[in-house]
Amino acid sequence: MVVTFQLLNSSTCQERSPSDAISHRPNRSQRPRRSTALFALCPRGVLPLLAPCLKPNRGDSHISTVAASAGNSQAVAFKGNDKLLFGMIMGVIAFWLFAQTTLNIAPDMQKDLGIEANLMNIAVAITSLFSGMFIVVMGGLADRIGRVRIMNLGFILSIVGALMIALTPTGAMSTPFLMLGRAIQGVSAACIMPASLALVKTYWDGAERQRAVSMWSIGSWGGSGLCALFGGLMTQNFGWRSIFFACAAVSVLGMLMIRGTPESKVDSDGNARLDLAGIVTFMVGMVGLQIVITQGNKLGWTSPFILTAAAVTVVAGVLFFMAEGKAGKPFIDFKLFDNKIFTGATISNFMLNGVAGMLIVSLQLVQLGGNMNAQQAGMLTLGYAIAIIAFIRVGEKLLQRFGSRKPMMWGCLITGLSIILLMPTNLMLGDYKILAVIAYILFGIGLAFYATPSTDAALSNLPAAQAGSGSGIYKMASSLGGAFGVAISAAIFTALRANNDSIHWLEGVITFVGRQDNVAIREAAIIALGFNLLMVVFAMISIMLTIPKGKKA
């Protein structure tokens, strides 16, 4: 799930409106050559392998002249077409539809591979974690060395990661294979999403760009909404490994479909340096924190390993802040947070994306506690997919009429209500399934209401020069919120269902009807879902304190 990979790229797309289109009327001095060999030279080393000789679509009826402008280092005789668009959508789907199925099929994967629940929780969350850590970096690289090249790199990584997961052996090698494959999938998403949106910005204009963005968004939103249902159907009928073989096949198809796309990149003065110190310390800190969250309960919070991981996290955090203060062009520009509206929208975005933890808890609850298979559990989420696609434009209309604050609050309230409906785990399974269907529908509506107003509030108030870095940080908050929300929710659920002595008091407050052998699972789910409700509350507080009333937010 994601709230914000909808309208902006990491560094070039400064406005959502199609009115900010690149001009299609070149100056006389910028008339394109007759030759269509307009591609940038392949970089040294391994990158030529990722960018085979590209050929423009000579027969494409949509070809027109695009002038060299700020954001593009060369003039190109190319205009976006459906072949390119659907190729990019294949890349988006490879992540949101295929990679995110682990939210639902984790129990089947864990049982088949014979790995511990704590390690499976890491495998589920690590993809979003690596996507969040790398998305700003890869967006910047795409601008500097070429969006098409980074797209190709993303497709290759998607293929490699998916095949590693599909071919994960049982036994001692299962964990490293699975973890590495999932991490690679995360980096793949970090390559594809900012690069593809930058290409939409470059090669589409006006109403056509609006259509391209909508199609791209459907791939993202539709994929995230359908992943549980799709994963369940595939697992039940063909086995969970088939999902990742299909992911690799879709990535190959996408790579073939973008073939023939001229390279696009940003003019650079050559003085900009990558903030390696900031990037490395940030990543070390994030990985360390993830280990502490997911393994603390299993290994013991005072165990040498966890204490070391905690210390590494703290030290890396301190070094990160020091590095960013000295960097000429920091990985994360903290000056952006001087803008109160941007800060509030970004924090609420992090929190509301963290509510993805609700999905893993509720879906595992009905499988582990209700003996439902992955397909049956996935069917409960069908309303989520339909609602989020159907109501995404409603959020846009609410933004236009009421400004950002009200629809953001309404989205949070509806999302909170969906969590409350999932918390009565004391009911019989039949009654609970009815509540779950309603809850997932409301969940989709809530996110749809929140998405566009939040994006607009975050970025419309930033100066044009900060729009690129601001959008990168905002989208990073989306992925990291999802990663930590899933990780913490899963850790709470796993720990409490294994040893629920600390929450036995719930049995004195709530009467659990029906089976009693699964009460520990049901109690653990209540607490884990309560954590997700708390994140919604924090998101609402952030909105109330920072987003002004009225249409100008």
N, C-alpha and C positions, 0 to 999 in steps of 0.2 A: 504494500500500500504506500501511496505517497500523496501528498497534498499539493505539491507545488511544481513538479516538473512539467508544467503545462504550457507556459507561454514565453519563457525567457531562456536565453542561453547564458553561459558563464561569463562571457566577456564582451559580446558584441550587441546583443539585443537589448536595447535600452528602453523600449516602449512596447506595450502590447498592441497598440493601435496600428492598423495597416497604413496609416497615414505617414509613418516614419520610413517608408520604403526607400530603397536605393533608387536613385534616378535611372531611368532607362534611356536617357537622351544624352549621348556623349558629346563632348566638344569636338570640333572639327579636328583638332590635334590628337584626339583620342580615338579616331576611327579604327575599328579592328582590322587586322590583317585578313587577307583572304584565307590564309592557312588557319586550320583549327588546332594546330599543335601549340596549345597555349598552356601547357602544364608546367608546373614547377619541376626543377631537377630533383631527382630522388636523393635523399640524404645518404650519407655514408653509413657503412656498417650493415646492420640487419634491416634497417628501414626499407631499402629497395625491395626486400622480399615481401614487405607488407603493402607495397604500392606498385603492382605490376603495370606495365604499359597501359595507360588508359586511353580509350578511344571515344571521342565525342559522338553523340547520337546524330549522325548526319541526316538521317531520315526523319528526325523529329520535327513535327509541324510547329512545335512551340518554341523553336529556336529564335532568339532575338538578340539584340545588342545590349550588353550591360557595360557601362563605363567603369573604368577604374575609379575607385572612390576611397574615402577613409574607411579602412577595414578590409580592403582588398589590395593586394600588391600588384595585380595585373588585370588588364581588360580581358574579358572573356566573351565569346559569342555563344552563350549558353543560357537557357532558361529552364527552370525546374519542370520536370514532367512526372507523370504518374509512376513510371518505372523507378526513378530515383526515390520518389516519396514512399512507395511501398517497400522498397529495399530498406530504407531507414526505419520504417515501421516494424519490419522483421527484426531489426536489432533491438528496438524497444520491447517488442513482445518476448524476445528471447530472455529478457530479464523479468519483466512484470508477470508474464503468464507462466513461464517455465521455471525460472529460478526461485520464484516466490511460492511455488507449490509446497515447499518444505513446511510452511506453516500448518499444512493439513496432513501431509503424508509422513511427518516425522516419526510417529509411532511405528509405522510399517518399516521405515528405513532402519530405525533403531533395532527392531526385532530381527530383521533379516541380517543385519551386519553384526549384531551382537555387541554393540557399544553401549556405554553407560548413558543414562538420561542426561547427566550434566554435560557430557561431551556433545550429545546430540543438540542440546540447547545452544551451545557455542556454534555448531555447524549451521543452525538455522539463522542466527543473528549475524554471523561473520560477513555474509555477503553484503548486507546493508552497511555494516561498519566499514568495509573496505571501499564500497562505493562512496560513502560520505567522506572518507579520508582522502581519496584520490580525485574527486570530481573537480575541485578547484584547480589542482595541478594539471590534470589532463585537459581541462578547458583552456588553460593558458598555453599548454603545448600545442593544442589544436590550432590556436590562433597564430602561433609562431612558426610551426613547421608544416602545417596544412591540415585542414579538417578532414579531407578524404583519407589521408594517410592514417590519422588517428582513428577514423571510423574503421578502416581495414584492420588496424591493430586490435580494436575492440572486437571485431568479428572473429579474428583468429583466437583471441583470448577466450571468447565465448565458446568456441568449438573445443579448444583444449580443456577448459574447465568442465564443460558438460560431459565430455568423454571420460575425463578422470572420475567424475562422480558415477557415471553409468557403469564404468568398469571397476569400481571400487571392490577389492576383494574382501572376503571375510577373514577374520583373524587379526593378527598383530598389525598388519598394514592398512586395515580399514580406516582407522582414525586419521593418519597422515594423508592418505589419498583423498578422503572426504573433505578434510579441512582445507587442503591446498586447492582442490577443485572449487570449493565454495568461495575461497578468497579470490581466486582468479576470475570467477564470475562477477564478483563485486567490482574488480578493476575494469573488467569489460564494460560494465554498465557506466562506470565513470568516464570511459572513453567515448562511448556511443552517444550518450544523451546530450552533453554540451556541444559536441561536434555536429550532431544531426540538426540541432536547433539553430546553430550558427549557419549551416547550409540552407535551412529554410529562410533565414534572414537574408542570405545573399542571393539566392536563385529564384525566389518568388516575390511577387509584388502585389500590392493592393488586395483586391478580393481573393485573388488566387493564393496569396500568402495566408489570408485568414482561413481559407479552406484547408491549406496544408497544415496549419497549426491545429485546426480542429481534428483532422485525420490523425495527426501525431498524438494528440491528446487522447483520442479514443483508443489508440493502441496502448497507451499508458494506463488510463483509467479502466478501460475494458479488460485489459490483461490483469490488473491488480484485483478487479472485482470478480473475475472468473477463475482465478488461479486455484482456489480451493475446490471448486466444482470440477474443473478440468483435471486437477491432480487426483481427485478421488475417482473419477471415471477411468482415467488411464491406469491407476494403480490396481483397481479392482478387476479390470479386464485384461490388462497386458503386463502388469507388474510395474513397480515404481521406477525401475531402470529405463523403461521405455520413454518416460518423460524427458530424460536427459539425452537419449539418442535423438529424439524428436527435436530437442533444443539445438543440438549440433547441426541437424539437417536444415532447420530454419535459418540458422546463422550462415550456413553455406549459401543458401538461396539468397539471403539478403546481400551477402558479399558480391554475388554474381550480378544482382540487380543494380547495385550502385556503380558497377564497372562502366567506364565511359564518362564519368563525371569529372569535369575540369577541377583542378586543385584550387582551393581558396584559402587565403591566409591574410594576416594583418601585416601591414608595413611596420618594420621595426627599425629603430635607430641603432640597434646592436648594442646598446648600453645596458639594457634591462637584464638583470641577473636573477636566476632562480633562487629563491630564499630557501636554500637547502637546510640550513640550520633550523629554521622554523618548521619546515615540513617534517624533518626527521624527528625532532623532539615532540611534535604534535602526534605523530603516528605512534611513537613509542609510548607516550602517555595514554593514548586511546586504547591500544592493545593491552597495556598493563591494567587499565581500569576494567576492561572487559573480562580479563582473567580473574580479577578480584571478585567481580560480581557473580560470575558463573561458577567459579570453583571454590569460593570461600566456605560455603556451607559443607561441601563434601570433604575438603581437606582440613577444615578447621580454621576459624578466623585468626587464630594465633599461631598457626603452623608457620615454620620458617619460609616455605615457598610463598604463601600468601602475604606474609609480612614483607618479604623481599619485593614481590610484585607491587605492593602498595607503596613501598619506598621508591621504587623505580618510577611509578606513576607521579608521585609528588615531585621528585627531582626533575623529571622530564617536563612537568608542568611549569616549574620555576624557570628552567632553562628556556622553555618556549616563550614565556613572557619577556624574558631578558632579550632573547634573539629578535623578537618582533619589535621591541623598542629601539633596537639599533639598526634594523634592516631599512635600506632605502626604499624598497618596494616589498613590504611584508606579505607573507603568505595570507595572513588574516589582518586586515587593516582595522585596528581597534578604534580609529577615529570615526568609523561608520556608526559606532554605537553611541556617539555623541548625539545622534538623531534619535530622539525618544520614540518616535513612531516606528522607525525601522527596528529598533531594539525590541519593542513590545510585540510587533508582528512576528519577528524572528523567534522570540522565546515561545510565543503561543504556537507557532508552527512546529517547533521542536516538540512541545508537549503533546499537541494533538496527533502528530505522527507517531509519538510513543504509544498512543492508544492502540496501535497495531498489536500490542501485547494481548489485547482482549481476544483477538482472533485465535492465537495459539492456545490460550487457556480454555476458551469455550469449546473449540474444536477437539482438543485433547480430552476435555471433560466428557463429552458425549461418546468418545471412542473408548477411553479407559474405564469410565464409570458406567456408561450405558451400553457397552458392547456393540456400538454402531461401527460399521466399517468406514473407510475413508470416503467411499462414494456416497454413502448415506449422509455422512457429516457434511460433505461438500454441497449436497443438494440443499441443505438448510441456508446456504449463503447465496442462493440464486437471486433473491430479492436485493441483496447488496449490490450485485453487479448491475442489475436493471436500474435501480434507484440512482446510483452514482452517475451513470451515463445519461439518464433521463433528466436529472436535475442540475447538471453541471452548468447549463446555460441559464437556469433560474438564478443561480448565484450571481452571475454576471448582471442580470436584470435588476436584482436586489441592490447590487452595488451602485448601479446607475440611478436608482430611485432614492435610496436611503444613505448612501455613503458606505464606508467600510465597517464601521463599528457595529451597527445593528445586525447585519447578516453574519458577521463573525461571531457575535454573541449567540445568535439564534443557532448557528451551526454547532457551537459548543454545547448549548443546552440540549439540542436534539441528540448529539453524540452521547452526552451524559445520561440521558433517558434510556438510550439503547443499552448502556452498560448496566443500569439499574434493572432493566428487564431480564438481563442474563444472570443476575445475582441470586434469585430464588432457586438454588440448586437442591433445596429440600423437597421439591415437588416430584411427582411421578414423571417418568420420562416422556410420556405422551403429552402431558401439560407443558413440560419444559420445552419441548420441540416447537410448540405453538408460539410460546414467548420468544424463542430463539429466532424464528422466521420473522416475526414483527421487529425484533431488535436489530437484525441485520439490515432490514429495509431502512429503518431509522438511521442506522449507522451510515449507510450510503447517502441518505438525504443530508445528514449533518455535515459530512465532509464536503459534499457538493456545494452547500450553502457557504461554507467557510473558505473554500479554495481560492477563487478568483478575488474576492474582496481582500483577503489576507495578502496575496501577491501584490495587489495594487497598493495597499497601505504601506507595504514594506518598501517598494521601489519607486513609486511615483513622487515621493518626497525627497529623494536623493538627487543631487546634482548630476547632470549627464556624465560627468567625468567619473563618478563613483558608481554608476549603474551596473557596469560589468562586474566589479568586485562585489558589489552588494548582492547581485543576483546569485553569484557563486556561493557566497556565505549563506544566503537564504536557502538555497537548495541543499547545501551541505547539512544545514540544520534539519532538513527533511529526512535525509538518509540516516544521520546519526541519531535523531530522535527515534526513528523506527528501530534502529539497531539496539539502542539501550532500552527502549520500551519493551521490546520482545525479550531481550536478555534478562532484565530484572523480573518481568512477569513470569517467565518460564522458570527462573531460579526460585522464586517464591513458591510457585505451584509445585515444583519438583521436590523442594525441601520439605514443605509442609505435608504433602501427601505421603512422604516416606516416614516422617516422624511428626505427628500432629499433636503431641502431648501439650504443647503450648496453647493450642486452640480448642481443647476439649470443652472449654466453657461455652462454645457455640451450641453444643448439644443441650445445654440447660436453657438456652434462649430460643433456639429454633428446633422445631420438631421435624425430623427427617423421616418422611414417609417412604414406604416401599422397602427395597433392599437395604440391609444394614451393613453389608460387607464392603460397601463402597463409600461409607460416610467420610472417611479420611480424605478421599479424592474430592468429594463434594464440598467439604469444609475448606480445603486448600484452595479450591476454585473461588469461593466467596472472598477470601482474603486477597488473592491475586487480582481478581476483578475490582476489588475495592481500591487497590493501588492505581489501576487505570482510571477509575473515577476521580481519584485525587489529582492525577495529571490534568484532567479536564478542568478541575477547579482552579489549578494554578494557571492554566491557559486563560481562563476567564478573568482572573485577577490581573494578569498581564495586559489583557485587552482594556479592562476598565481603567487601569492606571495610565495607559499610554496612548490609546487611540481616541482622538477627540470625537465629540458628537458632531452630527451634521454630515453633509455631503462632501465636504473637503477634509478628508482624513489623510 
